[in-house]
Amino acid sequence: MKQVYKRDLERLWQTISEHFELYLPLEQDGKVNFMPWKQGENVNIDRLKTDLSPKNIIFPPTETYLKFRTVNKRLCFESVGGKNDKYVVFGMRPCDAASYSILDKVFLQEPIDRFYEERRTNGIIISLACSEPEETCFCSSFGIAADNPVLGTDIAAWDIGESILWQPKSEKGKKLTGILDNILQDTSEHEIIALERLQQSIREKLAQLPWVDLDLEIISNNMKEMFESKVWEELSKSCLGCGVCTFVCPTCHCFDIQDFGAERNGERFRCWDSCMYSDFTRMAHGNPRKTQTERFRQRFMHKLVYFLNNNGVYACVGCGRCVEKCPVNMNIVKVIKKLGGD
Amino acid sequence: MSCNCQKNVDSLIPQVAVIDSIRKETADVATFRIITPAGGKSFDFLPGQCAMISIPPIGEAIFSITSSPTEQRFLEFSIKKCGSVTECLHSMEIGSEVGIRGPYGNHFPVNDVLRGRDLLFIAGGIGLAPLRSVINYIMDNRRDYGTVDIIYGARSPEDLVHQEDIMNFWPKQINTKVHLTVDRAVDGWSGHVGFVPSYIKELGLANNKVALVCGPPIMIKLGLQALEQVGFKREQIYTTLELKMKCGVGKCGRCNIGDKYVCKDGPVFRCDELQQLPDEY
């Protein structure tokens, strides 16, 4: 276990940024989001949740991955996706880091998505435990420990006040720790006690949260029964189909592929898409999901049943962003409770 | 020669291919023969599998491969004009270059379940395209399979695709019968008139065959009912489905039926398996 004193943080970031691209939670106009850091930026590591999830770092909102051109009637394709730059993300919350391990199950499954793989391999994630969990948090229901970053984490970190504790969890994390040897300090008994106290306090706060009792076990694992449940109509009544839940969700990963440009010269990109939109599944001969009820059902069935069946985990980390952003106050917690017979 | 600028390739990156010939099937269906710039087919596949064809800058669309895997010289796609990519394809000339990637999805079980069995093919309209790949594969390995019955229907005689195969080639093969039908009677048509599902019942075929069904969704649904009425079990029936697809490799998230992705776990489904899935296709 190492530590970095808060007075040395700027120097730590400076050193990291000499070797890597560095993403930090930066505050702009009151909103905090992970963005590439440079000196003088307004870093805010106290804000619990960034406005958007950091999935854009490994899965960009739009990514041009192919360039095409026609020369003398001959077509040529050039692969331009992915990213070679090595980078570090400092201060990601355990739920968001866990979402990376969930996205891995999609993109690193055969056939491996090479663009995603490149971004994922080149990144080092420093995950910061949540000293102050908020009312919209329900990560514990999905087995994520806010007091102990593990999933998707290369270095686990804890803010104990005067310093940030630093524990490498992976080979990549150990390497970065080596590079920062002259800034990171050793810890003593004092810090270990402080860590235990912090973890204890986090666990106590988690136990006080309104949704601490949210239990996934109440959901039936009978896919057809769930699909045909009467609750979808009622739950989806107020849904506007705006798609903000999919946009802010760290595990939503559906994408579209489009071409841009002219015949002689252009590019193909993929971009985030949303199962909440009516044209998502629309084909020349019709649409299997014609109503918002069907689209609403798809999103939650995917997260709570289909993804679990295929990958052994739920496609939700309980970050609570959808709870905060939904304009009609609908969210996955209400869905889970309702499905459970509430 | 095409250029050689591709680096370590992701599955989303197409290869260049050339339209070698275009055969007009109906007013809005044509069969495109596609080869690599150096000649030959772009990749090996099994009957029922699909490929993504791209026409920059219009985009990509997924199509079933209609030629047989035994055909080494080219890949064939029978494509109906019905959207932006297909409109553009239909306006292209021989020698034009397109992108192709694949093959995607599973295939009809030609190497195990279908071997030695009597087979019943049921197709409607352009739905003959994927089944033609199986049928011609079987014709090239004729001794490995039992009798073949092909029920094929379209709106009118002009809407029947692959006329050379259905009128001349297949009926001449041993133990092979072709049963054609059109929706409405027209002058000059002396064959059967009526919808495919009712024709299934009228023909009174033995129900110990394996049935392979492909057509418009309504024909598939009613065709399955008809098969069950004449004593087929769902375990004996295979069908192939189509939903909106972008990636073709089970990641873009839009072609799922329940927890199955049509691009990856399909497009071929055995009907008892399909019955376990939500009714959303």
Interface residues (C-beta under 8 A of the other chain):
Chain A: Y65 L66 F68 T70 V71 K73 R74 L75 C76 F77 E78 S79 G81 G82 V106 F107 Q109 P111 D113 R114 F115 M223 K224 F227 E228 H253 C254 F255 D256 I257 Q258 D259 F260 G261 A262 E263 G266 R268 R270 D273 C275 F280 T281 R282 M283 A284 H285 G286 P288 R289 E294 Q298 M301 H302 V305 Y306 F307 N309 N310
Chain B: M1 S2 C3 C5 Q6 K7 N8 V9 D10 S11 L12 I13 P14 Q15 V16 P37 S54 P56 P57 I58 G59 E60 C82 G83 T86 G95 S96 E97 V98 G99 P216 P217 E242 L243 K244 K246 C247 V249 G250 K251 C252 G253 R254 C255 N256 G258 D259 Q276 L277 P278 E280 Y281
